[in-house]
Every structure is written in C-alpha cells, then in structure tokens.
Amino acid sequence: MSKTKGQELAEQLLFTQPHVADEAPEALEKAQEFCEDYKAFLDEAKTEREAVKAGVKRLEAAGYRPFDRLAKEAYKPGDKVYYNNRGKALIAATIGTRPVQDGVSLMIAHIDSPRLDLKPNPLYEDTDLALFKTHYYGGIRKYQWGVTPLSLHGVVVKTNGETVEIHVGEEENDPVFCVTDLLPHLAADQSKRTLNEGLKGEELNIIVGSLPFEDKEVKNRVKLRIMQILNERYGITERDFVRAEIEAVPAAKARDVGFDRSLVGGYGHDDRVCGYTALRAEIDCDTPAYTSVCILADKEEVGSDGTAGLASDFTFHFLKYLADIQGANYTMMLQNSKCLSADVNAAVDPTFPEVSEKNNSSYLNRGVCVTKYTGARGKGGTNDADAEMVAYVTGILDEAGVLWQTGELGKVDQGGGGTVAKFVSQREVDTIDIGVPVLSMHSPFELVSKLDVYMTYRAFAAFKSSSKER
C-alpha cells in the first residue's frame, strides 16, 4: 500500500524515540554480557576508595602504569598512564597521535554516592544497646535508610600512622547493621510528620551490639564490649574514630531485576554506572587521535569540594603536567579540548509521572541520555552546552550508530540538580552532560537498563576514538 503525502512528510520531518531492542536487537546479548562485570564492579566498589582500588586493578591489568609528573621524555602515542589522587579519585589517560595542544578528550564521572557517614565520635550506649551516630552524606530520602541491612566500609589511621581497613557486612557470614524504625502500632505521632522527616537526621542511628562486657563494676558495658571486639580485630581505640572515614552503605548485592533480567538493581548507580562505562571505554581505547583522559572524581554529591573533588585543581594540575611534558601551550590545550560530563539523569517513572515533562525526559531502554543543561528552575548552576557542542557530540554518536535520547531533570519548577560540568566549562572547555537514565535515584537500591548501560559505554568509546576536527 502506497504512503500518503502526509505519511511521507511525517517520516521525513518528525521523530519518535525508538526502543533500543527494536532499533538494535544485536545489542541485547552484548548488554547482558557487558553488565556482568559491571555488577561485580558495583559490589566491589561501594565507596569512592574502593572504586579507586577497583579501577587501578583494572588499569594495571590493561597495561597502564603510574604517571610520572617529572618525566624527562614525552610520552609516546598509545602510552597508557594513571594517577591515583589520595586513594579517592583516579585519572587514566591514553596518549594520542596529535599533540595535546590540539586538545584532549575528557570524560569525567564521580564515584561517590549518598550514604551514612559515622560521626567523629560515633559510639554510644543507650538502653542496653550500642549504637553509632551518623551524619548522612549527599541528598538522601532519610526514611529509605531505616530497617535496611547496612555494611560498614572505611579506613582508620591510628596514632602510629598505620592505616586499618574496615570492611564488614558484605560476606555471607558477616554481621550486618541497621537503623531502626517504629512499629505502626506506636507511630501515630511519627505518622503526622512530613515524609521528609519520617526519620530525622539524628534518628539515623545504627545498632551495632547488645551484649554487655562481663564486668558488672564498669559503666557502659555494651559499649565497652563493642570496643573490645573492635580493638581485638583492628587494634583501634575509641579515640581513633576521629581519625577515621567509615561509611555505612546498603549490604545488598547488585542483582538482575525483572523476569526478563533487563534491569540492574543496586546501590551506587549514581554515578558509578558512568564511572565504570567511562573507565571501560578508556581501557579499550588503543591509540586515539586526541589524547584520552578519564577522570573519576570524589565529592560530587556534596558540591565537588575538597582535594579529590572537581572544584579543586587536581584534574587541571594533571593536564598542566601533560602539556609541560610535551612542551605544549596549556591554555590552547584547554581551549581545544572537549569534555563529556558523565553523569546520570532521572528516568520517567510511570508510578510518579507528574514530576516529569514527558517530551523532555529520559526513558529506560532508549539509549544514553544527552543532557544539554542541568541546574534548578531558571537553569541555576548549569553549564548549558552550546548548540555547536551538542552537534559535535551527537554527530559522533550518530556516525557510530549509538542510540541516544535527551532529557531534563524533571519539570522546570519541580526541582533539578547539577553535575561537575560547570567546573570544567569555566576553564573554557566545551562540555556537555551525558549518561544513563536511572529509576529510584539516590535510594539504597537504584535501577538502570542494561541496554542503556551498554549504549553509554559505546557512546564513550565513540567519543574517545573520534578524530573529528575541532
């Protein structure tokens, strides 16, 4: 049957975002396979320190070596180097065939996620129970963290300078920990609270024990018994907590979700899903035209401050070293560079459609999401990529056959959010946000589509390998 003139014109002028499975059925099996190691990475890297360790392990296995800031000879095309920033942020680079003065290809993700941090003096006893006081990190919905099995991860630096690692709650026979909540029979007053205060910050106290030390003559016997256990296992005293970074995170493993196993559920998709895909694309990059630089940063969830956050200069110090080693003009290198701010976006949730403007939101299974701007309400705090940068990146994706979509973070006056993009673009580096759509973002168990994860990896790989003129 012949098409009408209107049907032909509609095909030429209008666009409907396809499902990846319809447009690229060959991606189904590849996405399943790709996400097996991604799930392993999620379980291995529940904190930023662990993500760096997991990243370094993969980089060294792929032939990367530590970056020499004082190298006397320029690195050659194809050389692969990495820089570990204090064990909390990571940079990996593959030297390209073009001089760095022509620009580099930057991909920047963050590897911190919302969680509960122990306070400097966390341990106390009340009503024959020992508990840890916490201070939540990042934008959490506090009620979601009650009665959820938690594990403890972190480090303690003792007075003698020795660093002790804490890692308990992940193995099958490990104990877990939890924040308690009221039973419905006694929650009449609590139920009158707003949802935001269903559990208050000072109520996010983690139960860690209930048995007393055997000496009835001492006070705080339960607390003392817990410290005895910690001292025997880690050699620490209560005073050492102030020199510690210990984080409580969900103890659940990453799992396939759905009868069709099309989704991955787990803690920390925001933003380790982009960190992992960016790192894999970096590792798989052979000898690019433009030097490829992958940055996994800390502290994005609390403003990107600190020595390992993008508001600091650690990324740009690295780039300056690269320029100096090649004898390149550092300013021109930045001006010629392009950056993908690799961060997630909020997928449309059919249970809560009222927060999304459906024509300008991302959906599961429709590919990597290219986000022109983030920010809140009147685009406050955004990078807002220009049309030329959008065309440059989407042109690369189209040429590589990568399925992509676009989306904002909810309705204009609903809320919003930001990424690290603004910290890069303020250095005159063309930057755009690109990443995976997520359901239940910032919760203890987030959801992503395997097809979207795979398309995001392909997008990063296409960007890194592109020789498109700038």
C-alpha positions in Angstrom: 0.0 0.0 0.0 1.5 3.4 -1.0 2.0 6.0 1.6 0.1 9.3 1.6 1.9 12.6 1.1 1.4 13.3 4.8 2.8 10.0 5.9 5.9 10.5 3.7 6.3 14.0 5.1 5.9 12.8 8.7 8.7 10.2 8.1 11.0 13.0 6.8 10.3 15.6 9.4 9.1 14.0 12.7 10.9 11.8 15.1 9.9 9.2 17.6 12.5 7.8 20.1 12.8 4.1 19.4 13.3 1.3 22.0 16.9 0.1 21.7 15.7 -3.5 21.4 13.7 -2.6 18.3 16.4 -0.5 16.7 19.5 -2.6 17.6 18.4 -6.1 18.6 22.0 -7.3 18.4 22.7 -5.2 21.5 20.6 -7.4 23.7 23.1 -10.2 24.2 26.1 -7.7 24.3 24.4 -5.7 27.0 23.7 -8.8 29.1 27.4 -9.8 28.9 28.7 -6.3 29.5 26.7 -5.8 32.7 28.1 -9.0 34.3 31.4 -7.3 35.1 29.5 -4.1 35.9 27.6 -5.8 38.6 30.8 -7.2 40.0 32.3 -3.7 40.0 29.3 -2.3 41.9 29.7 -5.0 44.6 33.5 -4.4 44.7 33.3 -0.6 44.8 30.7 0.6 47.4 32.8 3.6 48.4 35.0 6.1 46.5 38.1 4.5 48.0 37.0 1.0 46.8 36.1 2.4 43.4 39.6 3.7 43.0 41.1 0.4 44.1 38.9 -1.5 41.6 39.8 1.0 38.9 43.5 0.7 39.5 43.3 -3.1 39.4 41.6 -3.0 36.0 44.0 -0.3 34.7 47.2 -2.2 35.7 45.8 -5.4 34.2 45.4 -3.5 30.9 49.0 -2.2 31.0 48.6 1.2 32.5 51.5 2.5 34.6 51.7 5.3 37.2 52.0 8.8 35.7 55.4 10.4 36.1 54.9 14.1 36.7 58.6 14.8 36.2 59.0 12.7 33.1 62.1 13.9 31.1 60.8 12.4 27.8 57.4 12.9 26.3 55.0 10.0 26.4 54.5 8.3 23.0 51.2 7.7 21.2 49.5 4.7 22.7 51.2 5.0 26.1 48.7 4.4 29.0 49.2 6.1 32.4 47.2 6.7 35.5 47.3 9.0 38.5 45.8 8.0 41.9 44.8 11.1 43.9 45.0 10.2 47.6 43.1 6.9 47.0 39.9 8.8 46.5 40.0 10.0 42.9 41.6 8.5 39.7 42.8 9.7 36.4 43.6 7.5 33.4 45.0 8.6 30.1 45.9 7.2 26.7 48.3 9.4 24.7 47.0 10.3 21.3 48.8 10.8 17.9 48.0 14.5 17.8 49.8 16.9 20.2 47.9 17.8 23.3 47.9 21.4 22.2 45.2 20.3 19.7 43.0 19.4 22.7 42.2 16.3 24.7 39.1 14.2 25.0 37.9 14.4 28.6 35.4 12.1 30.3 34.6 12.9 33.9 32.4 10.9 36.2 32.1 10.8 40.0 32.5 7.7 42.2 30.9 8.9 45.5 27.3 8.1 46.3 24.8 9.1 49.0 25.4 7.2 52.2 25.6 7.4 56.0 29.0 8.6 57.4 29.9 7.8 61.0 30.4 11.0 63.1 33.8 11.7 64.6 32.6 10.3 68.0 30.1 7.8 66.9 29.8 5.1 69.5 27.4 5.4 72.4 25.2 3.2 74.7 21.6 3.7 75.4 19.0 1.3 76.9 21.5 -1.6 76.9 22.2 -1.2 73.2 25.4 0.1 71.5 24.8 2.4 68.5 26.8 4.5 66.0 25.7 8.1 65.4 25.8 9.0 61.7 25.8 12.1 59.5 24.2 11.5 56.2 26.2 12.3 53.1 24.6 13.7 49.9 20.9 14.1 49.0 19.1 11.1 50.6 15.5 10.5 51.4 16.1 9.6 55.1 13.1 7.3 55.6 14.5 4.9 52.9 17.5 4.1 55.1 15.6 2.7 58.1 15.4 -1.1 58.6 17.7 -1.6 55.6 20.7 -4.0 56.1 23.9 -2.0 56.1 27.6 -2.8 55.8 30.5 -0.7 57.1 33.4 0.3 54.9 36.3 2.6 55.5 39.7 3.3 57.0 41.1 4.2 60.4 44.5 5.9 60.7 46.0 5.0 64.1 48.3 7.3 66.1 51.3 5.3 64.9 50.4 6.1 61.3 49.2 2.6 60.5 46.1 2.6 58.3 43.5 -0.1 59.1 40.7 -1.0 56.6 37.1 -1.7 57.8 35.0 -3.9 55.6 32.2 -5.8 57.3 28.7 -6.8 56.3 29.3 -7.9 52.7 30.3 -11.6 53.1 27.7 -14.3 53.6 28.7 -14.9 57.2 29.3 -11.3 58.2 27.0 -9.5 60.6 25.1 -6.5 59.2 23.8 -3.4 60.8 20.7 -1.3 60.6 18.7 1.8 61.6 15.5 1.0 63.5 12.1 2.5 62.9 8.8 2.5 64.9 6.1 -0.2 64.6 2.8 1.1 63.1 1.1 0.4 66.4 3.1 3.2 68.1 3.7 5.5 65.2 0.7 7.8 65.5 2.7 10.9 66.2 5.5 9.9 63.8 3.0 9.4 61.0 2.0 13.1 61.3 5.4 14.2 60.2 6.2 15.2 56.7 7.7 12.4 54.6 11.0 14.3 54.6 11.1 13.9 58.4 9.7 10.4 58.6 13.2 9.7 60.0 15.2 12.7 61.1 18.9 13.1 60.7 19.6 12.5 64.3 17.5 9.4 64.3 19.7 7.6 61.7 21.5 5.7 64.5 22.9 2.3 63.6 22.6 -0.6 66.1 26.0 -2.4 66.4 25.5 -4.6 69.5 23.6 -5.5 72.6 25.7 -7.8 74.9 27.4 -6.4 78.0 31.0 -6.8 79.0 31.2 -9.4 81.7 32.5 -7.0 84.5 29.4 -5.6 86.3 31.6 -2.9 88.0 32.2 -0.8 84.9 29.8 1.6 83.2 28.6 1.4 79.5 29.2 -2.4 79.4 27.7 -2.9 76.0 29.8 0.0 74.5 32.9 -1.5 76.2 32.2 -4.9 74.7 31.9 -3.4 71.2 35.2 -1.6 71.6 36.8 -4.8 72.9 35.8 -6.5 69.7 37.0 -3.7 67.5 40.3 -3.5 69.4 40.9 -7.2 69.0 40.0 -7.2 65.3 41.5 -3.9 64.2 43.8 -2.7 67.1 41.9 0.6 67.5 40.5 2.5 70.5 37.5 4.8 70.7 39.8 7.9 70.2 40.8 6.5 66.8 37.3 7.1 65.4 38.1 10.8 65.0 40.9 9.8 62.6 38.6 7.6 60.5 36.5 7.6 57.4 33.8 4.9 57.9 30.7 4.8 55.7 27.5 2.8 56.1 26.1 1.6 52.8 23.5 -0.9 51.8 24.7 -4.5 52.2 22.6 -5.8 49.3 24.4 -7.1 46.2 23.7 -5.8 42.7 21.1 -8.1 41.1 19.2 -8.6 37.8 15.7 -7.2 38.1 12.6 -8.4 36.2 11.6 -11.8 34.7 13.5 -10.8 31.5 16.6 -9.7 33.5 16.6 -6.5 31.6 17.5 -4.2 34.5 20.2 -4.0 37.1 19.3 -3.1 40.7 21.9 -2.0 43.2 23.4 0.7 45.3 25.6 3.4 43.7 24.5 3.5 40.0 24.7 7.3 40.6 27.4 7.7 39.4 29.4 4.5 39.3 27.5 3.4 36.3 29.1 6.3 34.3 32.4 5.8 36.1 32.5 2.2 35.1 31.5 2.7 31.5 33.9 5.6 31.1 36.7 3.5 32.5 35.9 0.6 30.3 35.9 2.9 27.3 39.3 4.3 28.4 40.8 0.9 28.8 39.5 -0.3 25.4 40.9 2.8 23.7 44.1 1.9 21.7 45.8 4.9 20.1 43.4 7.7 19.7 43.9 10.9 17.6 43.3 13.1 20.6 44.8 12.1 24.0 42.1 10.5 26.0 41.7 11.4 29.7 39.2 9.7 32.0 38.6 11.2 35.5 36.8 9.5 38.4 36.2 12.2 41.0 35.0 12.3 44.6 32.6 14.6 46.5 30.2 15.5 43.6 27.2 14.7 45.9 28.2 17.4 48.3 29.4 20.1 45.9 32.7 18.7 44.5 34.8 20.4 47.1 37.9 19.0 48.7 41.2 17.8 47.3 39.6 15.0 45.3 36.6 16.9 44.0 36.3 18.7 40.6 36.2 22.1 42.3 39.8 21.5 43.2 42.6 21.7 40.7 43.8 18.1 40.7 42.4 17.4 37.2 43.9 20.6 35.8 47.2 20.0 37.5 47.4 16.7 35.7 46.5 18.3 32.4 49.2 21.0 33.0 51.8 18.3 33.6 50.8 16.7 30.3 51.2 20.0 28.5 54.5 20.7 30.1 55.9 17.2 29.2 55.0 17.8 25.6 56.1 21.5 25.6 52.5 22.5 24.7 50.6 25.7 25.4 48.4 24.7 28.3 45.8 27.4 27.6 45.4 26.4 24.0 45.1 22.8 25.0 42.1 23.6 27.2 40.5 25.8 24.6 40.7 23.0 22.1 39.5 20.2 24.4 36.1 18.6 24.6 34.5 17.1 27.7 31.8 14.7 28.5 30.5 15.2 32.0 29.5 11.6 32.5 26.5 11.7 35.0 23.1 10.1 35.2 19.7 11.5 34.6 16.3 10.8 36.1 14.2 8.3 34.0 10.4 8.7 33.8 8.8 6.6 36.5 5.2 5.5 35.4 4.2 5.4 39.1 5.1 9.1 39.5 4.6 10.7 36.0 3.6 14.1 37.5 7.2 15.2 38.2 8.3 14.7 34.5 7.6 16.7 31.4 7.3 13.6 29.1 8.5 15.3 25.9 11.7 16.3 27.6 12.6 13.5 29.9 14.7 10.3 29.6 13.3 6.8 29.5 14.7 3.4 30.2 15.8 1.4 27.2 16.0 4.3 24.8 19.7 4.8 24.9 22.3 7.1 26.5 20.9 10.4 27.6 22.5 13.6 26.3 21.6 16.5 28.6 22.2 20.0 27.2 21.7 21.7 30.6 21.0 20.8 34.2 20.6 23.2 37.1 17.5 24.2 39.0 14.4 26.2 37.9 15.9 29.1 35.9 18.9 26.9 34.9 20.7 28.0 38.1 24.1 26.4 38.4 24.2 24.9 35.0 26.8 24.5 32.3 24.2 24.8 29.4 26.2 23.4 26.4 26.0 25.5 23.2 24.4 24.2 20.0 27.8 23.6 18.4 28.9 21.2 21.2 25.6 19.4 21.1 26.0 18.9 17.3 29.6 17.8 17.7 28.8 15.1 20.3 25.6 13.8 18.7 27.3 13.8 15.3 29.9 11.4 16.7 27.1 9.2 18.3 25.1 9.1 15.0 28.1 8.2 13.0 28.9 5.3 15.4 25.3 4.1 15.4 24.9 4.8 19.1 21.3 5.2 20.2 20.8 8.4 22.2 18.0 10.4 23.7 17.8 13.7 25.5 16.1 14.8 28.8 15.9 17.3 31.5 15.8 16.5 35.3 12.1 16.8 35.8 9.7 19.7 35.3 11.0 23.2 35.3 9.8 24.2 38.8 9.9 20.7 40.3 13.5 20.7 41.4 16.6 20.0 39.4 20.2 19.1 40.0 23.7 19.8 39.0 26.9 17.9 37.8 30.6 18.6 37.5 30.2 20.1 34.1 30.3 23.7 35.3 33.7 23.2 36.9 35.2 22.2 33.6 33.4 24.6 31.3 34.6 27.5 33.4 38.1 26.7 32.2 36.9 27.3 28.6 36.5 23.6 27.8 33.4 22.8 25.7 31.4 20.4 28.0 28.1 18.5 27.9 26.4 16.1 30.2 25.8 12.5 29.0 24.9 9.4 31.0 22.5 6.7 32.0 18.8 7.2 32.9 18.1 5.9 36.5 14.9 5.0 38.4 14.8 5.5 42.2 17.9 7.7 42.1 19.7 8.3 45.4 17.9 5.4 47.0 19.6 2.3 48.6 18.5 0.3 45.5 18.6 2.1 42.2 17.6 0.7 38.8 19.2 1.0 35.4 18.6 -0.6 32.0 21.3 -2.9 30.7 20.7 -1.6 27.2 21.3 1.9 28.3 24.4 1.0 30.2 25.8 -0.7 27.1 24.9 2.3 24.9 26.6 4.6 27.3 29.8 2.6 27.1 29.5 2.7 23.3 29.0 6.5 23.4 32.1 7.0 25.5 34.1 4.7 23.3 33.0 6.5 20.1 33.9 9.9 21.7 37.4 8.7 22.7 38.2 7.2 19.3 36.8 10.1 17.2 39.3 12.0 15.1 36.6 14.6 14.2 38.2 18.0 13.6 37.7 20.7 16.3 
